[in-house]
Amino acid sequence: MERSGLPGDGVDAQVFTSDPEVGAHLARVDWAATPLGPPREWPQSLQTAVSILLSSRFPMWMAWGEELTFFCNDAYRRDTLGRKYPWALGRPAGEVWAEIWGDIGPRIDAVLTTGRATWDEGLLLFLERSGYTEETYHTFSYSPLRDDNGDVVGMLCVVSEDTERVIGGRRMATLRDLGSDPSVIRTEQEVLAFADRQLSRNPRDLPFTLTYLFDGDDARLAGATGVTPGTPFAPSVLPVSSCEGVWPVAALADGEARLVPLTGAPFDGPSGGGRPEPPVEALVVPLLQQGSAPYGFLVAGLNRYRDLDERYRGFVELAAGHIASGIGSARSYEAQQRRAEELAELDRAKTTFFSNISHELRTPLTLIMGPVEELRTRLADAGEDVRTELDAIHRNGLRLGKLVNTLLDFSRIEAGRMQARYEPVELGAVTAELASVFRSAVERAGLTFEVDCPALDEPVHVDRTMWEKVILNLLSNALKFTFEGTVRVTVCRSGPHAVVTVADTGTGVPEAEMPRLFERFHRIENARSRSNEGSGIGLALVRELVALHGGTIEAESAEGQGTAFTVRVPFGTAHLPEGSVVSEPAGTRASATADPYVHEALRRLPVSAEGVAGGGGPEGREAGPLGSDAGPTRSARVLVADDNADMREYLTAS
């Protein structure tokens, strides 16, 4: 269509004054060469429609007459028409929008035929307005336009472009899904499979993706969407140092993304994201890790119907960042798993060692303790020195036996071979009987010993041997760390549980040590106690034994005020292993397992409390004169320090 290049006369110009810029371009159209003719001859209905169109600030375009001559306002020119302005003005609408006429033509025909408006929301249209075929989305309505006689002779389109909203929402959904529920992801393979599933749901923005991870001198293909792995442009392995590969691996050393044109034989087959034409470019983005070399790189095929602007590039880089973060988390998790497995294997080896060495120690220990018992009986009338030495052997044999039995208990518990026999007992009476064996030691230490163990209204099923170890360990611990005040043992009922409390007014436990109180082999450094002896396994064993009863143990402590251990054991038998419950209770007398605990506690007390006279007790003994026949020239003292009373006495014996 020819353009006159000059504005029309005054009448013509008056029609277009509502919008000076677009109106000026409309005035330059050679309207006489169109079916509409000069503007002065236009019917009033057309002039009114054009005036309304140009004065509106909402994007609109209209078509009028037999050729559906095209008009638009400034808002539509700015938002939608693009490079087609001002060429499109005065041309047939079918020519202006030839690329989408198959989509909009039938809608316009329906309006012209029926006189009823249409409505479309977020309709996908591929426009040729920016120098390439562009993916766009529009919400619009086509309304009929009538001439002076009331006949439908055209249509008015009121349109809102939703392209950025639709594409932005689509990309945001992909990024959201990539970062969703990371707690279920564990291994690197699971991370990559999860990422591939999310990326494959957006074939428009990501027609294909390839995820490569560096492995030594190579980059191996670890994930792919939209393509078949192993094809010429998706090789399974790429050399890292070579510049001749399909993708610019060596060029990624600077951590910057690279745009790669997809031309030539290797790129004949990528998927086009559901459209017939494949992508023509791909963005190669390194998978960065903080402070180190990249994990690998992501190859993302680009939507050929969208320009690679900052938003598109940012989307691809954020997707790569999600993948890199997932890989980092997975590798950290796997390293922790390997470390945990190594520790578990070490723990198993340690348990096996303790089990084997404990069994090996019990045989010679039995062969030592048996003859010692016989010698103590046979030499009952021997001299005091002989009896003292035999008593020391006997006491320390008991202590060694206690340690060996504790290690055996741990090995049995961890191997699941702990044989328990749960019998119904009156827990108050049993606990009071066990506490009574400690009364003499507690009172010799100058402490008040309170035992409040009334009968409960129903029996509690416990393994008697295990229960003895629980109570005796707690009492031994209380006596060890209490220098003045009270040791208290109580039994009561609290709902479905029997509650046993062993409390003291001792030195207490620092707050920082409380989380590790029941940890095996953990000892509190520099804690004030009657002896520094100990293996750090007593409380750990107590917790394991209480757990075998289906119970729990808790500790409350304040430094300098004392500690209270609370044991809760359920009534009934539903929580106990099947076949381990017996119906008949045994007697209530404490067994001989208490002897090692009591002897050990007594040896921790001051020498005077045990009736040992003089200042030559365990803390120090005055030495004899130095020299031989010359006699003493001056007196001297030798300090002997050891945390074991028998060892001190042995070293200071003359």
HUZIHU-V173464 format. One line per field, one symbol per residue. psi: psi as a letter, one per 40 degrees, with the letter a starting at -180 (. if undefined). Layout:
BEGIN
psi->???
END
This chain:
BEGIN
psi->hihdeiiaaddddddeedhddddddddeigddeiedaiddeiidddddddddddeieihiiihhadefhhiiaddddddddbeeheddheihddddfddeddddddddddddddeiiihhhfhhhhigeeeihhhihihihhiihiadeeiheaihhhihheddddddddddddddddeifedehciddddddddddddeegeddgdiihhhhhgbeihiheiiieihieidefidhhhdeieeidigddeedeeiihhhhgiidefeeiiffeidhiieiihhhigiiheiiidaihhhiiheeiigadddddddddddddddddddddddddddddddddddddddddddddddddddddddddedddddddddddfdeiidddddddddddddddddddddddddddddddefehhighihihddddddddddeeddddddefihhhhggihieiihhihdddddddddddddddddehdibihhhihihgbeihhhhhiifaeihiddeddedehhehihifhhieieiiefedddddddddddeeaihihhihheeiihhhhhhiiaedeiiheehidhiaiehiieedddddddddeeiiddeeehiiefaddihhiiiiabeeihdiiiihhhhiehdddddddeh.
END
